[in-house]
Amino acid sequence: MLGNLFGTLERTRFIFRDTLRTIETLVKLKVNPVQAIKEPGRLLGAPLGALHLLPKSVSSAAAPSLACKTVLSKLPQLVSWPRDGGAFITLPLVYTESPAKPGFGRSNMGMYRVQISGNQYQSDKQAGLHYQIHRGIGVHHKEAIARGERLKVNVFVGGAPAISVAAVMPLPEGMPELSFAGLLGGHRIAMAQIPGHLPVPAEADFCIVGSIDPHATLPEGPFGDHLGYYSLTHPFPFIDVEAVYHRADAIWPFTSVGRPPQEDTSFGAFIHELTGELIPTVLPGIKAVHAVDAAGVHPLLLAIGSERYTPYDELSRPLELLTQANAILGQGQLSLAKYLLIVAEQDNPNLDIHDIKAMFVHLLERIDWRRDLHFQTATTIDTLDYSGGCFNSGSKVVMAAVGPVLRKLTAELPGMIPLPDGWSEPALALPGVLLVQGRTSVPANGEPDQEIMALCHFWEEAPLSEGIALIVIVDDTEFCSRSLNNFLWVTFTRSNPASDIYGVGADSRQKHWGCKGTLLIDARRKPFHAPLLEEDPEVCKRIDEMARVGGVLHGLY
């Protein structure tokens, strides 16, 4: 078993050191990879490495991945967290083709978790297939359902590292992941044909071959996931397994999933390096986008846009920024963002989108809470996010800020913060961001918290400093103020904008909600939230022992 193959950004860069220049050149040339596959002549003038886009077919006899056979129960039974529902493959590469137009050209390969034991699955015969909302496999699954056919599915584990990275890339619709894998790996991906089944990578370490009943589901989960909570048990499709192949010298890659940062943090950073320059070509006017890993990726998205609508006027309110925000929320997996904070480049051309503190300060100095909040109140959010209280459902908010500074943010906690009974332990998380500790949240899902409403009224009567732009209600202010990552994780994974945003002097005009005074976010844990991941004390003890003098982790941990 191999963990942390992509454990650091430097290691990931090193793996692909021979091909990064080719990809960077293609990005600068703005070569459309989808058209390049259909019309290879478009690659003229591009690096020779671009010719690796097309996979090649080899016979099953020449494929090391098909050398041996086994069964699911003999695969590594990795259980990451104490409450996990069984053993999971945590770096699975799930391959499907269009039932209507089969073949490589309309294939999809994604990293969707696969449960290989536990729950109601028949041992060695069934494996759970959990794919989240807005994933490419859903298109193929829908086609199979419409046709009344089983959907053929192959699950690969291991093989060329480029295949794993390609499976999580936000590629243009219509570009097969295997094409990008060839480009990133510096060689055409060899695919072996199995009669009656989908092809498999000739160099994969393991291949699970099977199909999905288009009309059947079974309970899958729970599973400790990358937001730092358990995703709960829900009905999902499952694979009827027909065969399990592997190399004679097979290695089982796996990743540890949990609250960021984890191995997928470097995945995200590497993907940003590869695709960052493409953002302005896909989203006109957008200069940069940053899905914040510490907040669980999808819960918090930062963006820098531009205002070009009325250059003859002095900027006084967001205009084009709102158009750009809508474009972002309509683009691929960016559409899963829950909080989108967007500012204008011209207000500070040197603003670094990866400097999260600077981004927050810039926005909070300029935002007008009466005008600059824009909600989607009943929509889709990340499958793993339970803050909305309903599976795949929640809300979004755009916070857009442009123009001159409206307030000077408080950089140090004032001597006295007026607080009524039941609220305590004020602390600053960032300039202008006050944390307040509240009692356990008890309202029913979606119902307003009357105690917070009373708190807002209290601050209407005893106003806070104008330098406090945002207040976040939390369970533990000491924990949240201890680090920026703690603040980001708690605030944006434990709140649903439509139900957990309040304001001092709030009102609604022409269906637009805003507030005259400070904005509040209730980021306390709610009774309907998913459970927190909890470490296994015995595992922690073993790791501590390995870190002592003479242990294999001494000096590293």
C-alpha positions as CSV (number, residue, x, y, z in Angstrom):
1,M,0.0,0.0,0.0
2,L,1.2,3.5,-0.9
3,G,0.0,6.7,0.7
4,N,1.0,10.3,0.1
5,L,2.1,9.8,-3.5
6,F,0.9,13.3,-4.1
7,G,1.5,14.4,-0.5
8,T,3.3,17.7,-1.3
9,L,3.1,20.1,-4.2
10,E,6.8,19.7,-4.7
11,R,6.5,16.0,-5.0
12,T,3.7,16.3,-7.5
13,R,5.6,18.7,-9.6
14,F,8.6,16.4,-9.6
15,I,6.5,13.4,-10.8
16,F,5.4,15.4,-13.9
17,R,8.6,17.5,-14.4
18,D,9.1,16.3,-17.9
19,T,5.7,17.3,-19.2
20,L,4.8,20.5,-17.4
21,R,6.4,22.7,-20.0
22,T,4.4,21.1,-22.7
23,I,1.1,21.8,-20.8
24,E,2.2,25.4,-20.0
25,T,2.9,26.0,-23.7
26,L,-0.5,24.6,-24.7
27,V,-2.2,26.8,-22.2
28,K,-0.4,29.9,-23.5
29,L,-1.2,28.9,-27.1
30,K,-4.8,28.5,-26.0
31,V,-4.9,25.2,-27.8
32,N,-8.5,23.8,-27.4
33,P,-7.8,20.1,-26.4
34,V,-11.3,19.0,-27.6
35,Q,-10.8,20.3,-31.1
36,A,-7.2,19.0,-31.1
37,I,-8.5,15.5,-30.7
38,K,-11.0,15.9,-33.5
39,E,-8.7,17.9,-35.7
40,P,-5.0,16.9,-35.0
41,G,-3.9,19.5,-37.6
42,R,-4.6,22.1,-35.0
43,L,-1.7,20.9,-33.0
44,L,0.8,22.1,-35.6
45,G,3.2,24.5,-33.9
46,A,2.3,23.0,-30.5
47,P,4.9,20.9,-28.6
48,L,5.3,17.3,-29.8
49,G,4.1,16.2,-26.4
50,A,0.6,17.3,-27.4
51,L,0.5,14.2,-29.7
52,H,0.1,12.1,-26.5
53,L,-3.5,13.1,-26.2
54,L,-4.8,10.1,-28.0
55,P,-4.7,6.7,-26.2
56,K,-3.7,3.5,-28.0
57,S,-5.2,0.0,-27.9
58,V,-3.2,-3.1,-26.9
59,S,-4.2,-6.7,-26.6
60,S,-5.3,-8.1,-23.3
61,A,-2.4,-10.5,-23.5
62,A,0.0,-7.6,-23.4
63,A,-1.5,-5.9,-20.4
64,P,0.2,-6.4,-17.0
65,S,-3.0,-5.2,-15.4
66,L,-4.8,-8.3,-16.5
67,A,-2.1,-10.8,-15.5
68,C,-3.9,-12.1,-12.3
69,K,-7.4,-12.4,-10.8
70,T,-8.7,-12.0,-7.3
71,V,-11.8,-11.0,-5.4
72,L,-12.9,-7.9,-3.5
73,S,-12.4,-9.4,-0.1
74,K,-8.7,-10.0,-0.8
75,L,-8.1,-6.3,-1.7
76,P,-6.7,-4.0,1.0
77,Q,-9.6,-3.4,3.4
78,L,-8.8,0.3,4.2
79,V,-11.0,1.8,6.9
80,S,-10.0,5.4,7.6
81,W,-12.3,6.5,10.4
82,P,-14.0,4.7,13.3
83,R,-17.5,5.2,12.0
84,D,-16.9,4.4,8.4
85,G,-19.4,1.9,7.0
86,G,-16.8,-0.4,5.7
87,A,-13.7,-0.6,3.6
88,F,-13.3,2.0,0.8
89,I,-11.1,2.6,-2.2
90,T,-10.0,6.2,-1.7
91,L,-8.1,6.7,-5.0
92,P,-10.5,4.9,-7.4
93,L,-10.6,5.8,-11.1
94,V,-14.1,5.1,-12.3
95,Y,-14.4,4.7,-16.0
96,T,-17.6,4.8,-18.1
97,E,-18.6,5.4,-21.7
98,S,-21.7,6.8,-23.2
99,P,-24.3,4.0,-23.7
100,A,-25.7,5.9,-26.7
101,K,-22.3,6.5,-28.4
102,P,-19.8,4.1,-26.8
103,G,-16.1,4.6,-27.3
104,F,-13.2,6.6,-26.0
105,G,-14.4,9.9,-27.4
106,R,-17.3,10.3,-25.0
107,S,-15.8,8.5,-22.0
108,N,-15.7,9.8,-18.5
109,M,-13.2,8.9,-15.7
110,G,-13.8,10.4,-12.3
111,M,-12.6,9.8,-8.8
112,Y,-15.8,8.6,-7.1
113,R,-15.4,6.7,-3.9
114,V,-16.1,3.0,-3.9
115,Q,-17.2,0.9,-0.9
116,I,-16.0,-2.7,-1.2
117,S,-17.3,-4.2,2.1
118,G,-20.0,-3.6,4.8
119,N,-23.6,-2.4,4.7
120,Q,-25.9,-4.7,2.6
121,Y,-23.4,-5.4,-0.1
122,Q,-23.0,-9.0,-1.1
123,S,-19.4,-10.0,-0.3
124,D,-17.2,-10.2,-3.4
125,K,-20.2,-9.5,-5.7
126,Q,-21.2,-5.8,-5.1
127,A,-19.4,-2.5,-4.4
128,G,-21.0,0.8,-3.6
129,L,-20.5,3.7,-6.0
130,H,-20.9,7.2,-4.5
131,Y,-20.8,10.0,-7.0
132,Q,-21.6,13.5,-5.9
133,I,-23.7,16.1,-7.6
134,H,-22.4,17.5,-10.9
135,R,-20.2,14.6,-11.9
136,G,-19.7,13.4,-15.4
137,I,-20.7,9.8,-14.7
138,G,-24.2,11.1,-14.0
139,V,-24.7,11.9,-17.8
140,H,-23.9,8.3,-18.7
141,H,-26.0,6.9,-15.9
142,K,-29.0,8.9,-17.1
143,E,-28.5,7.6,-20.6
144,A,-28.5,4.1,-19.4
145,I,-31.6,4.6,-17.4
146,A,-33.4,6.2,-20.4
147,R,-32.3,3.2,-22.5
148,G,-33.2,0.6,-19.9
149,E,-29.7,-0.8,-20.0
150,R,-27.1,-1.7,-17.5
151,L,-24.2,0.8,-17.4
152,K,-20.8,-0.8,-17.8
153,V,-18.3,0.4,-15.2
154,N,-14.6,-0.3,-14.6
155,V,-12.8,0.9,-11.5
156,F,-9.0,1.3,-11.8
157,V,-6.6,1.6,-8.9
158,G,-3.0,2.7,-9.5
159,G,-1.1,2.8,-12.7
160,A,0.4,6.0,-14.2
161,P,0.1,8.9,-11.7
162,A,-1.1,11.0,-14.6
163,I,-4.4,9.1,-14.7
164,S,-5.2,9.9,-11.1
165,V,-4.6,13.6,-11.6
166,A,-6.6,13.6,-14.9
167,A,-9.5,12.0,-13.1
168,V,-9.9,15.1,-10.8
169,M,-9.1,17.8,-13.4
170,P,-11.9,20.3,-14.3
171,L,-11.6,19.5,-18.0
172,P,-13.6,21.1,-20.8
173,E,-16.8,19.1,-21.5
174,G,-16.1,16.6,-24.2
175,M,-12.5,16.1,-23.4
176,P,-11.8,12.6,-22.2
177,E,-9.7,12.4,-19.0
178,L,-7.5,9.7,-20.6
179,S,-6.5,12.3,-23.3
180,F,-5.2,14.7,-20.6
181,A,-3.5,11.8,-18.8
182,G,-1.5,11.1,-21.9
183,L,-0.5,14.7,-22.2
184,L,0.5,14.9,-18.5
185,G,2.2,11.6,-18.4
186,G,4.2,12.2,-21.6
187,H,3.0,9.0,-23.3
188,R,-0.1,7.7,-24.9
189,I,-2.2,5.7,-22.4
190,A,-2.3,2.1,-23.5
191,M,-5.8,0.6,-23.1
192,A,-6.4,-3.1,-23.2
193,Q,-9.6,-4.5,-24.6
194,I,-11.7,-7.1,-22.7
195,P,-14.3,-8.8,-24.8
196,G,-17.8,-7.7,-23.7
197,H,-16.4,-5.1,-21.3
198,L,-15.0,-1.6,-21.3
199,P,-11.2,-1.2,-21.9
200,V,-8.8,-1.0,-18.9
201,P,-5.4,0.8,-18.7
202,A,-2.7,-1.8,-19.5
203,E,-0.5,-0.5,-16.7
204,A,-3.1,-0.2,-13.9
205,D,-2.4,-2.0,-10.7
206,F,-5.9,-3.2,-10.2
207,C,-9.1,-3.3,-12.3
208,I,-12.6,-4.0,-11.1
209,V,-14.9,-4.9,-14.0
210,G,-18.7,-4.8,-13.7
211,S,-21.9,-2.9,-14.4
212,I,-24.7,-0.9,-12.7
213,D,-28.4,-1.8,-12.6
214,P,-30.0,1.4,-13.8
215,H,-32.9,1.1,-11.4
216,A,-31.3,-0.2,-8.2
217,T,-29.5,1.4,-5.2
218,L,-28.2,0.3,-1.9
219,P,-27.2,2.2,1.3
220,E,-23.7,3.5,1.0
221,G,-21.6,5.1,3.8
222,P,-21.0,6.6,6.3
223,F,-17.5,7.8,5.3
224,G,-15.2,10.4,6.9
225,D,-14.8,13.0,4.2
226,H,-12.7,16.0,3.2
227,L,-14.9,18.6,4.9
228,G,-13.9,17.1,8.2
229,Y,-17.2,15.4,8.9
230,Y,-18.9,12.1,8.0
231,S,-21.0,12.0,4.9
232,L,-23.9,9.9,6.1
233,T,-25.6,6.8,4.8
234,H,-27.7,7.4,1.6
235,P,-28.9,5.2,-1.3
236,F,-26.4,5.2,-4.1
237,P,-25.8,3.0,-7.2
238,F,-23.7,-0.1,-6.8
239,I,-21.5,-2.2,-9.1
240,D,-22.3,-5.8,-9.7
241,V,-18.7,-7.0,-9.9
242,E,-17.9,-9.5,-12.6
243,A,-14.1,-9.7,-12.3
244,V,-11.2,-8.2,-10.4
245,Y,-7.8,-8.2,-12.1
246,H,-4.4,-7.0,-11.0
247,R,-0.7,-6.9,-11.8
248,A,1.6,-9.6,-10.5
249,D,3.6,-6.9,-8.7
250,A,0.6,-4.7,-7.8
251,I,0.8,-1.6,-5.5
252,W,-2.4,-0.2,-3.9
253,P,-2.3,3.6,-3.8
254,F,-4.6,5.2,-1.2
255,T,-5.2,8.6,0.3
256,S,-6.2,9.8,3.8
257,V,-9.4,11.8,3.8
258,G,-10.4,14.3,6.5
259,R,-10.4,17.9,7.4
260,P,-7.9,19.9,5.3
261,P,-5.0,20.0,4.7
262,Q,-4.7,16.5,3.4
263,E,-3.1,14.9,0.3
264,D,-5.9,16.3,-1.9
265,T,-4.7,19.8,-0.8
266,S,-1.7,19.4,-3.1
267,F,-4.0,18.0,-5.8
268,G,-5.9,21.2,-5.7
269,A,-2.8,23.4,-5.7
270,F,-1.3,21.5,-8.6
271,I,-4.6,21.8,-10.6
272,H,-4.6,25.5,-10.0
273,E,-1.1,25.8,-11.3
274,L,-2.1,24.0,-14.5
275,T,-5.4,25.7,-15.1
276,G,-5.1,29.2,-13.5
277,E,-4.2,31.0,-16.7
278,L,-7.3,29.6,-18.4
279,I,-9.8,31.2,-16.1
280,P,-9.9,34.5,-18.0
281,T,-10.5,32.7,-21.3
282,V,-13.4,30.7,-19.8
283,L,-14.9,33.5,-17.7
284,P,-14.4,36.9,-19.4
285,G,-13.4,39.6,-16.9
286,I,-12.4,37.2,-14.2
287,K,-8.8,37.6,-13.2
288,A,-8.5,34.8,-10.6
289,V,-10.5,32.3,-8.7
290,H,-9.5,30.5,-5.5
291,A,-11.5,27.6,-3.9
292,V,-10.3,27.8,-0.3
293,D,-9.0,24.4,0.8
294,A,-9.0,25.2,4.5
295,A,-12.8,25.8,4.3
296,G,-13.4,22.5,2.5
297,V,-13.0,23.8,-1.1
298,H,-16.7,24.2,-2.2
299,P,-18.0,26.1,0.9
300,L,-15.8,29.2,0.1
301,L,-14.8,30.7,-3.2
302,L,-12.8,33.9,-3.7
303,A,-12.7,35.7,-6.9
304,I,-11.1,38.9,-8.4
305,G,-13.1,40.4,-11.3
306,S,-13.2,43.7,-13.2
307,E,-15.7,46.5,-13.7
308,R,-15.9,47.7,-17.3
309,Y,-19.5,48.5,-17.8
310,T,-19.4,52.2,-17.2
311,P,-15.8,53.4,-17.3
312,Y,-17.0,57.0,-17.6
313,D,-18.6,56.9,-14.2
314,E,-16.9,56.7,-10.8
315,L,-17.4,53.2,-9.4
316,S,-20.0,53.3,-6.6
317,R,-21.6,49.8,-6.7
318,P,-21.0,46.4,-8.2
319,L,-22.2,46.1,-11.8
320,E,-20.2,43.7,-13.9
321,L,-19.0,41.9,-10.8
322,L,-22.5,40.6,-10.4
323,T,-22.6,39.3,-14.0
324,Q,-19.2,37.6,-13.4
325,A,-20.4,36.1,-10.1
326,N,-23.3,34.5,-12.0
327,A,-20.9,33.2,-14.6
328,I,-18.7,31.6,-11.9
329,L,-21.7,30.0,-10.3
330,G,-22.7,28.5,-13.7
331,Q,-19.3,27.0,-14.4
332,G,-18.6,23.3,-13.7
333,Q,-17.8,22.5,-10.1
334,L,-17.5,26.2,-9.3
335,S,-21.3,26.1,-9.3
336,L,-21.1,24.2,-6.0
337,A,-19.7,27.3,-4.2
338,K,-21.7,28.2,-1.1
339,Y,-20.1,31.6,-0.3
340,L,-18.6,33.6,-3.2
341,L,-16.6,36.6,-2.3
342,I,-15.8,38.8,-5.3
343,V,-13.9,42.1,-5.6
344,A,-12.7,44.3,-8.4
345,E,-9.1,44.2,-9.6
346,Q,-8.9,48.0,-10.2
347,D,-9.4,48.8,-6.5
348,N,-6.1,47.1,-5.8
349,P,-4.2,45.6,-8.8
350,N,-1.7,44.0,-6.5
351,L,-4.2,42.1,-4.4
352,D,-3.1,38.4,-4.1
353,I,-6.1,36.1,-4.2
354,H,-4.2,33.5,-2.2
355,D,-3.6,36.0,0.6
356,I,-6.9,35.1,2.4
357,K,-6.5,37.7,5.1
358,A,-5.9,40.5,2.6
359,M,-8.9,39.4,0.5
360,F,-11.2,39.5,3.6
361,V,-9.9,42.9,4.7
362,H,-10.2,44.3,1.1
363,L,-13.8,43.1,0.9
364,L,-14.9,44.1,4.4
365,E,-13.5,47.6,4.0
366,R,-15.7,48.2,1.0
367,I,-18.9,46.1,1.2
368,D,-22.2,47.7,1.9
369,W,-24.4,45.1,3.7
370,R,-27.6,46.9,2.6
371,R,-26.8,46.4,-1.1
372,D,-24.0,43.9,-1.7
373,L,-25.5,40.6,-0.6
374,H,-27.1,38.4,-3.3
375,F,-28.7,35.1,-2.2
376,Q,-29.8,31.9,-4.0
377,T,-32.1,30.6,-1.3
378,A,-33.1,27.1,-2.5
379,T,-30.5,25.5,-4.7
380,T,-27.9,22.7,-5.0
381,I,-24.7,22.6,-2.9
382,D,-22.0,20.0,-2.4
383,T,-23.3,16.5,-1.7
384,L,-20.9,16.3,1.3
385,D,-22.2,19.6,2.9
386,Y,-25.0,19.0,5.4
387,S,-25.3,22.6,6.6
388,G,-28.5,23.0,4.5
389,G,-30.0,20.2,6.4
390,C,-31.2,18.4,3.2
391,F,-29.2,16.1,0.9
392,N,-27.7,18.1,-2.0
393,S,-29.7,21.1,-1.0
394,G,-28.9,24.5,0.6
395,S,-28.3,28.1,-0.4
396,K,-25.6,30.4,-1.7
397,V,-24.6,34.0,-1.2
398,V,-22.5,36.4,-3.3
399,M,-20.7,39.1,-1.4
400,A,-19.5,41.7,-4.0
401,A,-17.5,44.7,-3.1
402,V,-16.2,47.6,-5.3
403,G,-15.1,51.2,-4.9
404,P,-13.6,53.3,-2.1
405,V,-13.1,52.2,1.5
406,L,-16.2,52.7,3.6
407,R,-14.9,51.7,7.0
408,K,-11.6,51.3,8.9
409,L,-11.6,47.8,10.3
410,T,-10.9,47.2,14.0
411,A,-7.4,45.5,14.3
412,E,-7.5,45.0,18.0
413,L,-10.3,43.9,20.3
414,P,-11.8,46.9,21.9
415,G,-11.8,47.0,25.7
416,M,-15.5,46.2,26.2
417,I,-17.8,44.5,23.9
418,P,-21.5,44.9,24.9
419,L,-23.0,41.5,25.2
420,P,-26.3,40.3,26.8
421,D,-26.6,37.2,28.9
422,G,-25.9,34.0,27.1
423,W,-23.1,35.4,24.9
424,S,-19.5,35.5,25.9
425,E,-15.8,35.2,25.1
426,P,-15.4,37.8,22.3
427,A,-12.3,37.5,20.2
428,L,-11.0,38.8,16.9
429,A,-10.4,36.3,14.1
430,L,-9.4,38.9,11.5
431,P,-9.4,42.7,11.3
432,G,-13.1,43.7,11.5
433,V,-14.2,40.1,12.2
434,L,-15.5,39.5,15.8
435,L,-16.1,36.0,17.2
436,V,-18.7,35.5,19.9
437,Q,-19.4,32.3,21.8
438,G,-23.0,31.3,22.0
439,R,-25.1,28.6,23.6
440,T,-25.9,25.4,21.7
441,S,-28.1,26.1,18.7
442,V,-31.5,24.5,19.1
443,P,-33.9,25.9,16.5
444,A,-35.4,23.5,14.0
445,N,-33.8,23.2,10.6
446,G,-34.4,26.4,8.6
447,E,-36.1,28.3,11.5
448,P,-34.6,31.6,12.7
449,D,-32.8,31.7,16.0
450,Q,-34.8,34.0,18.2
451,E,-31.8,34.5,20.5
452,I,-29.7,35.8,17.6
453,M,-32.6,38.0,16.5
454,A,-32.7,39.5,20.0
455,L,-28.9,39.9,19.9
456,C,-29.2,41.9,16.7
457,H,-31.8,44.1,18.3
458,F,-29.6,44.5,21.4
459,W,-26.8,45.9,19.1
460,E,-29.2,48.3,17.5
461,E,-29.7,49.8,20.9
462,A,-26.0,49.5,21.9
463,P,-24.2,49.9,18.6
464,L,-20.8,48.2,18.0
465,S,-17.8,50.0,16.6
466,E,-18.1,50.6,12.8
467,G,-14.8,48.8,12.5
468,I,-16.5,45.5,13.3
469,A,-18.0,44.6,9.9
470,L,-18.7,40.9,10.6
471,I,-19.6,38.8,13.6
472,V,-19.4,35.0,13.6
473,I,-21.3,33.1,16.3
474,V,-19.4,30.0,17.2
475,D,-19.3,27.2,19.8
476,D,-15.7,27.9,20.9
477,T,-14.0,31.3,20.2
478,E,-10.6,30.1,21.6
479,F,-10.5,27.4,18.9
480,C,-11.7,29.6,16.1
481,S,-9.3,32.4,16.9
482,R,-6.3,30.1,17.3
483,S,-5.6,30.0,13.6
484,L,-7.0,31.3,10.3
485,N,-7.6,27.8,9.1
486,N,-9.8,27.1,12.2
487,F,-11.8,30.2,11.5
488,L,-12.3,29.4,7.8
489,W,-13.3,25.7,8.5
490,V,-15.8,26.5,11.2
491,T,-17.4,29.5,9.6
492,F,-18.0,28.1,6.1
493,T,-18.7,24.4,6.8
494,R,-21.2,25.0,9.6
495,S,-23.4,27.7,8.1
496,N,-26.1,27.9,5.4
497,P,-26.3,31.4,4.1
498,A,-30.1,31.6,3.7
499,S,-30.8,30.4,7.3
500,D,-27.6,31.4,9.2
501,I,-27.0,35.0,8.1
502,Y,-28.5,37.7,10.3
503,G,-27.9,41.4,10.5
504,V,-28.2,44.4,12.8
505,G,-30.9,46.6,11.4
506,A,-31.9,44.0,8.8
507,D,-34.8,44.6,6.4
508,S,-36.0,43.5,3.0
509,R,-36.9,45.7,0.1
510,Q,-38.1,44.6,-3.3
511,K,-37.2,41.0,-2.2
512,H,-33.6,42.2,-1.5
513,W,-32.3,41.4,2.0
514,G,-29.7,43.6,3.7
515,C,-28.8,45.3,7.0
516,K,-27.7,48.7,8.1
517,G,-25.3,47.5,10.7
518,T,-23.0,44.6,11.3
519,L,-23.6,41.2,9.5
520,L,-23.8,38.1,11.6
521,I,-23.1,34.4,10.6
522,D,-24.3,31.7,12.9
523,A,-21.5,29.0,12.6
524,R,-22.4,26.9,15.6
525,R,-23.0,23.2,15.1
526,K,-26.7,22.4,14.5
527,P,-28.5,19.2,15.6
528,F,-29.0,18.2,11.9
529,H,-25.3,18.6,11.0
530,A,-23.2,15.5,10.1
531,P,-21.0,14.2,13.0
532,L,-17.4,15.5,13.3
533,L,-14.5,13.2,12.5
534,E,-13.0,11.9,15.7
535,E,-9.5,10.3,15.9
536,D,-9.1,6.8,17.1
537,P,-7.2,7.0,20.4
538,E,-5.4,3.7,19.7
539,V,-4.1,4.9,16.3
540,C,-3.0,8.2,17.9
541,K,-1.1,6.3,20.5
542,R,0.7,4.1,17.9
543,I,1.7,7.2,15.9
544,D,3.0,8.9,19.0
545,E,5.1,5.9,19.8
546,M,6.5,5.8,16.2
547,A,7.5,9.5,16.7
548,R,9.7,8.8,19.7
549,V,13.5,8.6,19.6
550,G,14.3,5.5,17.5
551,G,10.9,5.4,15.9
552,V,10.4,5.6,12.1
553,L,8.7,8.9,12.4
554,H,11.2,10.5,14.8
555,G,12.1,14.0,13.6
556,L,9.2,14.1,11.2
557,Y,6.3,14.3,13.6
